[in-house]
């Protein structure tokens, strides 16, 4: 029986659909009932709804894809798709071996996988499977991943984390489709695998395979993805922090800092993937080879680390930034404003307000500090609102400009 939905999308990939898509792009820029009706009257036999959906998705896709003008995609598929930068980084680990891309969606990962070697896409949704096949130039199977034959040595699996009927996301592993038992079976039938999950994956990592490792990926400073690698694709160390587009990685084992007794010296803020994986100790050891016992969290779960000033002033690292503590005050804007005026007079430059766990209202504090006279080129100051157990404090701090250890 013909699939009318699939036929509608296929018609948009034909050369004769160009005038419709051009008109739909104009409508997508400001959709109104009148503009949609006009499009339908102008193209009475064409799938106007799908054309607007495609034009809208292409218009929003530039944040993930360098040139989305020729891609076949819809808005929901775009939102779930891996970006071009992340997909390329992941695909490099697969080498040139054939890969099954299971739950392929619109083919965000498949496009990168197909560029480095044979790739077959599998999805139970015929439209999504077709989109991935067109976008990636890959072989297509329209079937359930639970029943598909694992006949390629490597698999990439992107379990559904959204109820498309309601649009709601679910971060619970128990709600994944396919379910955990099916995922484990698939991974055990392949030589190596990668499972794409949300960066909020519960820790410790759930066991999906006897040999596995975990990567947490940040793209342009934002956590975007967790990948559980299994079999031949797993690494020796259990965790790997990834920064993209730079491609920097840091591997290690999770380790917690002790709780610091005093808030003094310097405060370190770690790269989000380092913080998520609890690789701060590994980052410090990599940067300065220091004894991690010299550093500690001012409060459990804060995600910031206090460290003696002399340990950090001449160190440069891409995995953390440091500020020097100038004063620790009560969390009242009037008190902090007076301290800033007393310390800097009329020579103050920019004031950057930060917090953790919404300990303070950043916008309100920023507005208050704008009343303080500023000087162009004056020193930048950070004000940190931190909750230390039951106590909230305001910290005035100065950014530490990193220097290479070899600098005289």
DRENNUTOR-276955 format. One record per atom (N, C-alpha, C): z, y, x; residue in one letter. Coordinates in pm, whole numbers, padded with zeros to 5 digits, always signed. Atoms other than C-alpha are relative to their C-alpha. Layout:
# DRENNUTOR-276955
ZYXA ...
//
This chain:
# DRENNUTOR-276955
+00000-00119+00085X +00000+00000+00000X +00000+00125+00089X +00007-00119-00085X -00095+00342+00148X +00131+00078-00003X -00119-00085-00011X +00190+00559+00270X -00047+00145-00009X +00052-00135+00022X +00112+00902+00123X +00062+00100+00098X -00066-00091-00094X +00369+01074+00346X -00064-00009+00138X +00063+00018-00130X +00215+00925+00659X -00143+00053-00002X +00138-00048+00011X -00138+01001+00538X -00005+00153+00007X -00004-00147-00003X -00039+01366+00485X +00017+00051+00141X -00022-00044-00138X +00091+01400+00840X -00120-00032+00088X +00117+00034-00081X -00207+01219+00989X -00113+00099-00022X +00109-00096+00028X -00441+01463+00816X +00018+00130+00078X -00025-00123-00075X -00275+01748+01004X -00038-00011+00146X +00038+00021-00140X -00377+01595+01337X -00150-00003+00019X +00147+00001-00007X -00748+01622+01257X -00051+00141+00025X +00054-00133-00032X -00969+01909+01381X -00018+00088-00124X +00026-00080+00119X -01052+02017+01026X +00126+00061-00061X -00126-00057+00051X -00680+02094+00966X +00033+00133+00067X -00032-00122-00076X -00694+02392+01207X +00017+00124-00089X -00020-00118+00085X -00748+02662+00937X +00129-00007-00082X -00125+00016+00076X -00462+02520+00728X +00121+00028+00088X -00114-00019-00089X -00226+02513+01025X +00013+00145+00043X -00004-00142-00034X -00320+02868+01121X +00063+00080-00113X -00056-00069+00116X -00241+02988+00770X +00146-00037-00021X -00138+00045+00016X +00078+02780+00759X +00092+00068+00101X -00081-00068-00101X +00200+02940+01082X +00037+00140-00045X -00030-00133+00052X +00174+03282+00917X +00106-00007-00110X -00099+00018+00107X +00370+03156+00615X +00136-00032+00059X -00127+00043-00060X +00636+02995+00839X +00078+00116+00059X -00068-00116-00055X +00713+03336+00987X +00084+00075-00101X -00078-00065+00106X +00852+03451+00652X -00027-00066-00133X +00029+00082+00118X +00854+03186+00382X +00054+00065-00126X -00038-00046+00133X +00859+03314+00024X -00072-00088-00102X +00072+00078+00102X +00766+03139-00302X -00145+00044-00017X +00135-00051+00018X +00463+03365-00329X -00092-00043+00114X +00084+00037-00114X +00338+03289+00023X -00032-00149+00000X +00025+00144+00009X +00375+02914-00029X -00103-00029-00108X +00094+00020+00110X +00191+02932-00359X -00141+00043+00041X +00130-00048-00047X -00088+03134-00199X -00064-00102+00095X +00052+00101-00092X -00124+02870+00075X -00054-00120-00078X +00045+00114+00081X -00150+02595-00185X -00128+00030-00076X +00124-00036+00069X -00415+02784-00378X -00118+00007+00096X +00108-00011-00098X -00614+02848-00061X -00046-00137+00051X +00032+00135-00050X -00598+02479+00042X +00048-00102-00104X -00052+00080+00113X -00565+02290-00289X +00009-00150+00026X -00001+00144-00026X -00636+01944-00148X +00080-00036+00125X -00066+00023-00129X -00428+01982+00168X +00152-00012-00019X -00147+00014+00007X -00060+01889+00236X +00069+00127+00049X -00054-00130-00039X +00076+02245+00237X +00146-00010+00045X -00142+00012-00036X +00443+02141+00249X +00016-00052+00142X -00008+00056-00135X +00394+01929+00560X -00056+00098+00104X +00058-00096-00094X +00178+02198+00721X +00101+00110+00034X -00103-00101-00025X +00455+02457+00681X +00112-00060+00085X -00104+00067-00078X +00709+02207+00814X -00041-00012+00146X +00051+00015-00136X +00494+02141+01120X -00004+00136+00070X +00009-00132-00061X +00431+02510+01184X +00138+00056+00031X -00137-00047-00023X +00801+02592+01149X +00061-00070+00121X -00056+00076-00111X +00901+02314+01388X -00062+00041+00133X +00065-00044-00124X +00645+02417+01647X +00050+00137+00043X -00051-00132-00032X +00771+02773+01625X +00138-00002+00060X -00137+00010-00050X +01125+02659+01703X +00011-00088+00125X -00008+00105-00102X +01035+02404+01971X -00008+00052+00143X +00019-00049-00136X +00984+02635+02269X +00125-00011+00085X -00122+00019-00078X +01349+02595+02369X +00012-00137+00060X -00006+00136-00053X +01292+02225+02429X -00126-00043+00072X +00127+00046-00056X +00924+02192+02516X -00081+00121+00049X +00074-00111-00062X +00708+02406+02744X -00118+00043-00086X +00115-00032+00085X +00404+02384+02514X +00003-00090-00123X -00010+00082+00120X +00481+02257+02163X -00120+00014-00093X +00108-00033+00093X +00152+02382+02016X -00078-00123-00046X +00075+00118+00038X -00005+02036+02012X +00085-00115-00045X -00089+00110+00038X +00302+01830+01920X +00003-00020-00150X -00022+00033+00140X +00346+01653+01589X +00150-00023-00019X -00146+00006+00014X +00705+01708+01475X +00043+00073-00127X -00063-00073+00109X +00931+01821+01193X +00132+00057+00050X -00119-00070-00047X +01248+02028+01206X +00115-00095+00031X -00109+00094-00026X +01497+01740+01177X -00028-00081+00125X +00035+00075-00120X +01310+01541+01439X +00014+00083+00126X -00015-00090-00114X +01302+01842+01672X +00146+00015+00039X -00142-00020-00029X +01677+01895+01641X +00059-00120+00073X -00055+00121-00060X +01748+01535+01740X -00068-00037+00131X +00080+00040-00116X +01488+01520+02019X +00063+00046+00131X -00038-00037-00136X +01573+01520+02388X -00095+00106+00052X +00085-00105-00056X +01445+01830+02566X -00086-00057+00112X +00093+00041-00105X +01160+01804+02816X +00071-00015+00134X -00069+00001-00129X +01391+01881+03111X +00091-00123+00010X -00091+00114-00002X +01653+01619+03019X -00077-00131+00001X +00080+00123+00008X +01392+01356+02931X -00063-00034+00135X +00062+00025-00131X +01217+01398+03268X +00103-00053+00099X -00104+00047-00090X +01545+01356+03455X +00035-00145-00030X -00034+00137+00038X +01630+01039+03262X -00113-00097+00037X +00114+00091-00021X +01281+00890+03290X -00015-00040+00146X +00015+00031-00142X +01289+00908+03669X +00079-00123+00041X -00082+00116-00036X +01561+00640+03679X -00069-00132-00040X +00065+00122+00048X +01336+00390+03497X -00108-00052+00094X +00107+00045-00087X +01082+00372+03778X -00130-00013-00076X +00130+00019+00065X +00742+00238+03671X -00003-00120-00092X -00004+00121+00082X +00857-00069+03473X -00024+00033-00147X +00022-00022+00143X +00756-00108+03105X +00133+00023-00073X -00121-00039+00074X +01006+00049+02862X -00027-00005-00149X -00003-00012+00146X +01078+00002+02493X +00087+00120-00034X -00078-00114+00046X +01187+00335+02342X +00036-00026-00147X -00046+00041+00132X +01393+00227+02040X +00064+00117-00074X -00041-00117+00079X +01470+00471+01757X -00060+00125+00064X +00069-00098-00085X +01211+00693+01923X -00006+00140-00059X +00012-00133+00059X +01212+00981+01673X -00138+00057+00022X +00131-00064-00021X +00935+01230+01747X -00054-00026+00140X +00051+00037-00132X +00910+01102+02105X +00041+00092+00113X -00045-00087-00108X +01109+01352+02312X +00019-00075+00130X -00016+00082-00120X +01209+01078+02557X -00127-00077+00032X +00120+00082-00022X +00893+00874+02508X -00108+00076+00078X +00102-00075-00073X +00672+01155+02638X +00024-00006+00150X -00032+00009-00143X +00854+01150+02972X -00013-00143+00050X +00010+00141-00039X +00875+00770+02980X -00144-00044+00015X +00140+00040-00005X +00503+00733+02913X -00072+00060+00120X +00063-00060-00118X +00416+00967+03200X +00028-00080+00127X -00032+00070-00125X +00588+00739+03455X -00035-00149-00005X +00036+00141+00008X +00473+00398+03325X -00021-00043-00144X +00024+00049+00136X +00401+00177+03021X +00120+00023-00091X -00107-00027+00096X +00600+00270+02710X -00046-00038-00140X +00025+00033+00140X +00614+00129+02358X +00110+00063-00083X -00100-00067+00085X +00786+00332+02085X +00022-00083-00126X -00037+00080+00117X +00972+00167+01797X +00088+00086-00090X -00082-00070+00098X +01106+00331+01481X -00033-00057-00138X +00024+00054+00134X +01152+00210+01124X -00067+00103-00091X +00066-00105+00078X +01028+00546+00991X -00145+00010+00046X +00141+00001-00044X +00646+00524+00994X -00050+00136+00047X +00045-00133-00042X +00603+00902+01024X +00052+00031+00140X -00057-00027-00132X +00839+00931+01319X -00066-00088+00106X +00065+00089-00097X +00686+00628+01492X -00140+00051+00033X +00134-00054-00023X +00340+00777+01445X +00007+00127+00084X -00014-00123-00079X +00455+01118+01574X +00024-00031+00147X -00030+00035-00138X +00602+00960+01887X -00122-00058+00069X +00120+00059-00058X +00286+00760+01944X -00103+00105+00036X +00095-00108-00026X +00068+01070+01917X +00049+00089+00114X -00053-00093-00100X +00296+01291+02126X +00004-00061+00139X -00017+00066-00130X +00350+01035+02402X -00124-00077+00044X +00113+00086-00034X +00020+00850+02391X +00046-00142+00025X -00062+00131-00023X +00228+00532+02362X -00039-00099-00109X +00017+00104+00100X +00191+00200+02182X +00110+00014-00105X -00092-00025+00111X +00364+00205+01841X +00032-00129-00075X -00045+00104+00092X +00569-00044+01644X +00081+00068-00111X -00075-00052+00113X +00686+00053+01297X +00083-00114-00058X -00088+00109+00044X +00981-00178+01238X +00143+00032+00039X -00141-00019-00032X +01358-00203+01257X +00027-00041+00144X -00032+00034-00138X +01495-00198+01610X +00091-00122+00007X -00086+00119+00001X +01743-00468+01506X -00081-00129+00005X +00081+00122+00006X +01456-00714+01459X -00117+00001+00098X +00114-00006-00092X +01200-00594+01714X +00024-00092+00120X -00007+00089-00115X +01124-00827+02003X +00024+00082+00127X -00029-00069-00128X +01282-00711+02331X -00085-00068+00107X +00097+00063-00089X +00975-00799+02536X -00039+00090+00117X +00017-00086-00117X +00994-00518+02793X +00128-00012+00084X -00120+00018-00083X +01233-00535+03091X +00106+00109-00020X -00093-00111+00014X +01389-00193+03019X -00007+00056-00141X -00004-00061+00133X +01500-00026+02697X +00069+00136+00007X -00068-00127+00027X +01590+00327+02595X +00031+00000-00148X -00044+00012+00139X +01790+00343+02273X +00071+00128-00042X -00060-00122+00054X +01875+00651+02067X +00050-00029-00141X -00051+00035+00133X +02097+00532+01780X +00012+00123-00089X -00013-00110+00096X +02098+00746+01467X +00145+00043-00009X -00135-00055+00014X +02399+00976+01447X +00005+00098-00116X +00009-00095+00111X +02298+01162+01133X -00045-00073-00126X +00046+00044+00131X +02272+01079+00766X -00106+00100-00045X +00106-00096+00029X +01932+01237+00701X -00001+00041-00146X -00005-00037+00141X +01992+01233+00325X +00091+00120-00022X -00096-00110+00015X +02290+01467+00360X -00011+00102+00111X +00009-00090-00115X +02208+01620+00699X +00125+00005+00084X -00127-00005-00073X +02561+01551+00821X -00006-00085+00126X -00011+00075-00123X +02624+01443+01178X +00126-00085-00003X -00119+00083-00016X +02862+01163+01258X +00014-00033+00147X -00024+00028-00141X +03019+01128+01601X +00077-00130+00018X -00074+00126-00011X +03200+00804+01519X -00093-00112+00043X +00082+00111-00048X +03067+00506+01712X -00022-00103-00109X +00011+00098+00107X +03131+00293+01405X -00114+00033-00097X +00105-00042+00092X +02864+00493+01217X -00139-00004+00062X +00131+00004-00065X +02583+00441+01469X -00092-00100-00070X +00103+00090+00052X +02259+00284+01345X -00109-00010+00106X -00066+00128+00031X +02195+00025+01479X +00148+00001+00040X -00142+00003-00026X +02559-00074+01493X +00029-00051+00142X -00036+00032-00138X +02751-00151+01812X -00035-00143+00037X +00034+00140-00032X +02699-00528+01790X -00149-00014+00028X +00145+00006-00023X +02323-00480+01762X -00038+00066+00130X +00027-00068-00127X +02324-00234+02050X +00034-00091+00118X -00040+00090-00109X +02513-00480+02270X -00099-00115+00015X +00096+00111-00008X +02272-00761+02182X -00129+00046+00065X +00124-00052-00057X +01968-00547+02264X +00015+00021+00150X -00022-00027-00143X +02115-00438+02598X +00012-00129+00080X -00014+00128-00070X +02200-00797+02690X -00133-00074+00012X +00131+00065-00007X +01841-00905+02622X -00094+00070+00097X +00084-00076-00094X +01699-00638+02855X +00060-00007+00141X -00049-00005-00138X +01724-00617+03233X +00082+00126+00026X -00072-00127-00016X +01837-00256+03213X -00021+00085-00123X +00012-00082+00119X +01900-00002+02942X +00068+00135+00015X -00063-00132+00010X +01996+00353+02856X +00024+00027-00147X -00035-00032+00138X +02178+00448+02536X +00035+00147-00007X -00022-00143+00018X +02160+00814+02434X +00107+00021-00106X -00109-00029+00092X +02483+00935+02274X +00037+00148+00010X -00045-00138-00004X +02651+01266+02199X +00095+00023+00115X -00089-00028-00113X +02843+01440+02480X +00148-00011-00037X -00137+00019+00043X +03159+01405+02269X +00040-00146-00008X -00029+00144-00002X +03153+01029+02331X +00147-00025+00032X -00142+00027-00028X +03510+00892+02314X +00021-00053+00140X -00038+00051-00131X +03678+00830+02647X +00124-00085-00014X +00099+00052-00095X +03721+00582+02800X -00126-00049-00070X +00129+00041+00056X +03361+00480+02751X +00009-00138-00064X -00001+00133+00063X +03325+00195+02501X -00088-00098+00077X +00078+00099-00076X +03200-00125+02660X -00120-00047-00082X +00124+00044+00062X +02838-00184+02565X -00066-00113+00078X +00062+00098-00087X +02751-00412+02857X +00098-00029+00113X -00091+00036-00109X +02930-00596+03137X -00018+00088+00122X +00027-00088-00114X +02764-00366+03392X -00055+00131-00054X +00044-00127+00056X +02748-00005+03282X +00060+00117+00076X -00053-00125-00053X +02796+00354+03399X -00037+00111-00098X +00016-00109+00096X +02807+00687+03220X -00045+00128+00070X +00040-00133-00043X +02622+01015+03276X +00027+00099-00112X -00013-00110+00094X +02722+01338+03104X -00090+00113+00051X +00103-00095-00040X +02437+01589+03110X +00026+00137-00061X -00006-00139+00046X +02466+01967+03088X -00133+00065+00033X +00125-00073-00021X +02151+02173+03044X +00027+00148-00017X -00027-00145-00002X +02180+02541+03136X +00143+00031-00044X -00141-00025+00021X +02557+02517+03122X +00057-00053-00130X -00048+00052+00129X +02581+02344+02781X -00012-00151-00001X +00005+00145+00010X +02673+01979+02732X -00097-00042-00110X +00103+00037+00098X +02380+01811+02559X -00007-00150-00027X +00025+00144+00019X +02394+01436+02607X +00091-00084+00088X -00063+00104-00080X +02585+01132+02722X -00096-00118+00004X +00088+00117-00014X +02388+00835+02855X +00080-00113+00061X -00060+00121-00054X +02535+00490+02899X -00112-00083+00060X +00100+00079-00072X +02326+00310+03163X +00054-00141+00017X -00046+00139-00010X +02340-00069+03173X -00092-00084+00087X +00080+00094-00078X +02221-00362+03382X -00051+00061+00128X +00059-00048-00125X +01982-00267+03660X -00005+00152+00010X +00004-00146-00002X +01994+00102+03561X +00138+00062+00023X -00136-00052-00019X +02374+00134+03597X +00023+00034+00147X -00039-00037-00135X +02526+00301+03903X +00131-00068+00039X -00122+00065-00049X +02806+00167+04122X +00125+00074-00048X -00115-00077+00047X +03046+00451+04038X -00009+00018-00151X +00002+00006+00147X +03149+00465+03673X -00050+00126-00069X +00034-00126+00066X +03078+00834+03602X -00089+00087+00087X +00093-00089-00070X +02812+01088+03691X -00013+00129-00081X +00022-00131+00060X +02808+01460+03614X -00139+00048+00039X +00139-00041-00024X +02458+01604+03581X -00019+00144-00044X +00033-00140+00032X +02346+01968+03591X -00152+00015+00000X +00143-00025+00010X +01997+02056+03471X -00023+00144-00042X +00115+00062-00068X +01751+02199+03544X +00013-00017+00151X -00010+00009-00145X +01889+02204+03901X -00016-00144+00051X +00006+00139-00042X +01911+01823+03913X +00120-00045+00082X -00119+00039-00075X +02251+01826+04086X +00079-00107-00073X -00085+00103+00057X +02468+01521+04032X +00122-00020+00088X -00121+00035-00073X +02819+01422+04130X +00059-00123-00066X -00052+00126+00053X +02948+01066+04089X +00144-00022+00046X -00137+00030-00037X +03302+00938+04094X +00072-00074-00111X -00086+00063+00100X +03590+00792+03897X +00090+00106-00061X -00088-00098+00063X +03793+00990+03643X +00139-00001+00063X -00133-00012-00057X +04119+01120+03783X +00063+00129-00050X -00067-00116+00054X +04371+01358+03633X +00079+00073+00108X -00085-00080-00087X +04542+01644+03812X +00145-00009-00049X -00140-00013+00041X +04918+01673+03814X +00016+00134-00072X -00028-00127+00067X +05074+01952+03606X +00066+00094+00099X -00052-00096-00097X +05131+02259+03823X +00126+00066-00054X -00123-00063+00043X +05473+02417+03813X -00013+00150-00018X +00011-00146+00005X +05361+02778+03864X -00147+00040-00010X +00135-00054+00012X +05056+02982+03772X -00017+00108+00107X +00013-00093-00112X +04975+03141+04106X -00114-00046+00091X +00110+00032-00091X +04710+03153+04378X -00133+00028-00066X +00132-00014+00061X +04370+03089+04222X -00013-00100-00116X +00030+00089+00113X +04237+02932+03902X -00144-00045+00013X +00134+00057-00004X +03937+02701+03903X -00045-00037-00142X +00066+00045+00123X +03702+02652+03608X -00113-00091+00039X +00100+00098-00042X +03489+02340+03639X -00124+00003-00088X +00125+00022+00073X +03131+02276+03538X +00031-00088-00122X -00039+00074+00121X +03139+02139+03179X -00012-00151+00012X +00011+00145-00015X +03018+01792+03278X +00109-00056+00089X -00112+00040-00086X +03281+01774+03554X +00129-00006-00082X -00121-00005+00083X +03553+01875+03309X +00000-00114-00101X +00007+00105+00103X +03432+01631+03042X +00030-00137+00058X -00018+00131-00062X +03437+01338+03285X +00127-00011+00083X -00120-00004-00084X +03760+01440+03461X -00034-00033+00145X +00042+00018-00138X +03579+01455+03794X +00038+00120+00086X -00041-00116-00076X +03756+01770+03912X +00053-00036+00137X -00051+00045-00130X +03936+01581+04189X -00116-00034+00092X +00118+00035-00081X +03603+01441+04310X -00076+00125+00041X +00071-00123-00033X +03447+01790+04297X +00070+00074+00112X -00074-00068-00106X +03724+01938+04511X -00011-00075+00132X +00013+00079-00123X +03711+01652+04760X -00139+00015+00060X +00137-00016-00048X +03333+01690+04782X -00020+00137+00064X +00022-00136-00049X +03352+02067+04836X +00082+00033+00123X -00087-00044-00109X +03649+02105+05067X +00081-00113+00062X -00073+00113-00055X +03784+01757+05135X +00150+00017-00010X -00142-00032+00010X +04121+01876+05011X +00080-00111-00066X -00094+00089+00065X +04422+01676+04906X +00020+00051-00143X -00006-00044+00139X +04409+01691+04525X +00142+00030-00045X -00138-00028+00040X +04788+01701+04512X +00035+00147+00017X -00024-00143-00016X +04764+02068+04620X -00041+00079-00123X +00047-00067+00121X +04599+02151+04288X +00065-00064-00121X -00059+00056+00121X +04730+02106+03936X -00035+00083-00122X +00024-00070+00125X +04674+02196+03573X +00124+00082-00039X -00115-00078+00047X +04897+02481+03450X +00062-00058-00127X -00050+00067+00120X +04928+02284+03125X -00089-00120-00028X +00075+00122+00027X +04821+01937+03013X -00115+00029-00096X +00116-00014+00086X +04470+01934+02869X -00065+00137+00002X +00056-00135-00003X +04397+02298+02957X -00141+00003+00056X +00133+00003-00060X +04094+02208+03168X -00017+00095+00116X +00001-00090-00116X +04178+02472+03431X +00097-00053+00104X -00082+00049-00110X +04332+02405+03771X +00047+00117+00085X -00056-00099-00093X +04563+02622+03980X +00002-00059+00140X +00014+00049-00137X +04521+02597+04356X +00045+00111+00096X -00038-00104-00097X +04664+02777+04663X -00121+00083+00042X +00110-00091-00029X +04452+03080+04742X -00070-00033+00131X +00060+00025-00131X +04400+02984+05106X -00093-00121+00000X +00085+00120+00005X +04235+02656+05001X -00141+00030-00050X +00123-00018+00076X +03954+02817+04810X -00079+00125+00037X +00065-00130-00020X +03868+03166+04941X -00131-00009+00077X +00122+00008-00080X +03598+03049+05183X -00089-00117-00040X +00072+00120+00043X +03452+02765+04975X -00106+00035-00103X +00107-00016+00097X +03123+02756+04789X -00029-00136-00065X +00032+00124+00071X +03057+02493+04522X -00072+00032-00131X +00070-00016+00127X +02819+02459+04231X +00076-00063-00115X -00071+00075+00104X +03074+02251+04042X +00123+00071-00053X -00111-00078+00055X +03344+02512+03991X -00011+00145+00043X -00011-00141-00037X +03412+02885+03998X +00148+00033+00011X -00140-00032-00027X +03732+03048+04118X +00028+00147-00023X -00048-00137+00012X +03930+03360+04034X +00139+00008+00063X -00130-00023-00063X +04228+03505+04221X +00095+00063-00102X -00098-00050+00096X +04537+03559+04007X +00063+00129+00054X -00060-00127-00037X +04653+03923+04020X +00134+00022-00069X -00123-00016+00075X +04915+03934+03744X +00001-00098-00117X -00020+00082+00120X +05056+03710+03470X +00091+00078-00093X -00067-00092+00090X +05166+03909+03165X +00021-00062-00137X -00014+00042+00140X +05276+03874+02805X -00134+00027-00070X +00134-00007+00062X +04977+03830+02570X -00013+00113-00102X +00017-00116+00087X +04967+04182+02426X -00100+00094+00065X +00108-00083-00057X +04661+04401+02472X +00054+00130+00058X -00056-00124-00051X +04876+04713+02518X +00059-00020+00139X -00060+00030-00130X +05063+04551+02805X -00109-00021+00106X +00108+00027-00096X +04742+04427+02971X -00077+00128+00032X +00071-00127-00024X +04567+04764+02926X +00078+00088+00097X -00082-00081-00090X +04859+04943+03092X -00005-00054+00143X +00005+00061-00133X +04851+04696+03382X -00134+00026+00068X +00133-00026-00057X +04476+04743+03430X -00011+00145+00045X +00005-00142-00037X +04511+05123+03431X +00085+00027+00125X -00089-00021-00113X +04803+05108+03673X -00059-00055+00129X +00053+00065-00121X +04623+04875+03913X -00130+00064+00047X +00133-00044-00040X +04271+05022+03907X -00025+00148-00026X +00022-00140+00030X +04312+05377+03776X -00131+00020-00074X +00130-00024+00063X +03969+05516+03687X -00114-00067+00077X +00101+00068-00082X +03788+05282+03929X -00038-00136-00054X +00025+00132+00056X +03770+04981+03698X -00146-00017-00040X +00137+00031+00041X +03432+04815+03649X +00000-00079-00130X +00010+00082+00122X +03355+04540+03396X +00127-00080-00020X -00112+00087+00035X +03635+04356+03213X -00054-00114-00085X +00049+00119+00070X +03546+04002+03108X +00120-00075-00056X -00111+00069+00065X +03777+03834+02856X -00041-00143-00028X +00025+00141+00023X +03798+03455+02842X +00126-00065-00057X -00115+00074+00051X +04021+03201+02671X -00031-00148-00004X +00013+00143+00024X +04078+02832+02614X +00072-00033-00130X -00059+00046+00126X +04145+02668+02277X +00042+00117-00090X -00023-00115+00088X +04130+03009+02103X +00142+00054+00010X -00135-00052-00019X +04460+03121+02255X +00009+00149-00037X +00005-00141+00037X +04354+03484+02196X -00132+00027-00071X +00123-00043+00065X +04088+03669+01996X -00083+00077+00105X +00078-00059-00110X +03829+03739+02267X -00069+00128-00043X +00072-00119+00045X +03628+03988+02059X +00095+00119-00016X -00096-00110+00020X +03935+04193+01962X +00051+00053+00132X -00048-00044-00132X +04064+04202+02319X -00110+00077+00074X +00110-00069-00068X +03722+04300+02453X -00016+00141-00054X +00012-00134+00059X +03703+04591+02207X +00113+00091+00050X -00113-00079-00046X +04049+04708+02313X -00021+00049+00144X +00014-00037-00141X +03964+04706+02684X -00118+00094+00025X +00110-00096-00017X +03646+04907+02629X +00050+00144-00002X -00056-00135+00004X +03873+05207+02575X +00045+00047+00138X -00045-00037-00135X +03975+05199+02940X -00117+00064+00074X +00110-00064-00077X +03768+05440+03157X -00057-00096+00103X +00070+00088-00094X +03510+05259+03370X -00075+00082+00104X +00079-00060-00107X +03329+05337+03693X -00116-00094+00034X +00116+00082-00037X +02978+05214+03765X +00020-00054+00141X -00016+00062-00130X +02997+04969+04050X +00144-00032+00035X -00140+00033-00024X +03374+04930+04015X +00022-00150-00004X -00027+00143-00007X +03541+04589+04059X +00000-00065-00138X -00004+00080+00123X +03490+04324+03791X +00134-00070-00008X -00130+00063+00023X +03811+04191+03642X -00013-00096-00117X -00006+00094+00111X +03874+03889+03423X +00140+00000-00059X -00127+00016+00070X +04146+03868+03161X -00006-00133-00074X -00001+00134+00058X +04232+03511+03064X +00118-00013-00095X -00106+00030+00095X +04428+03429+02752X +00021-00150-00005X -00024+00143-00015X +04590+03089+02806X +00127-00042-00074X -00117+00058+00064X +04826+02874+02606X +00057-00108+00091X -00067+00094-00090X +05071+02693+02835X +00113-00066-00078X -00098+00064+00087X +05253+02450+02612X +00023+00087-00123X -00032-00085+00114X +05432+02664+02353X -00012+00149+00033X +00003-00138-00046X +05384+02982+02554X -00144+00045+00024X +00131-00058-00027X +05078+03208+02563X +00017+00114+00100X -00007-00105-00103X +05011+03432+02864X -00137+00064+00016X +00123-00069-00039X +04752+03685+02975X -00002+00009+00151X +00014-00001-00145X +04626+03655+03331X -00109+00100+00038X +00100-00088-00060X +04454+03939+03513X -00044-00064+00130X +00052+00071-00117X +04226+03788+03776X -00126+00067+00052X +00120-00055-00064X +03952+03886+04019X -00088-00116+00046X +00090+00106-00046X +03644+03667+04077X -00001-00010+00152X +00010+00024-00144X +03633+03512+04422X -00146-00023+00034X +00139+00016-00041X +03294+03560+04580X -00007-00111+00104X +00003+00113-00093X +03217+03224+04745X -00079+00031+00125X +00069-00010-00127X +03113+03212+05107X -00021-00140+00056X +00022+00127-00066X +02966+02929+05304X +00112-00023+00101X -00103+00028-00098X +03233+02754+05513X -00041+00034+00142X +00045-00027-00136X +03017+02821+05818X -00010+00150+00029X +00010-00145-00020X +03019+03198+05764X +00113+00048+00091X -00106-00049-00089X +03211+03371+06050X +00098+00091-00074X 
//
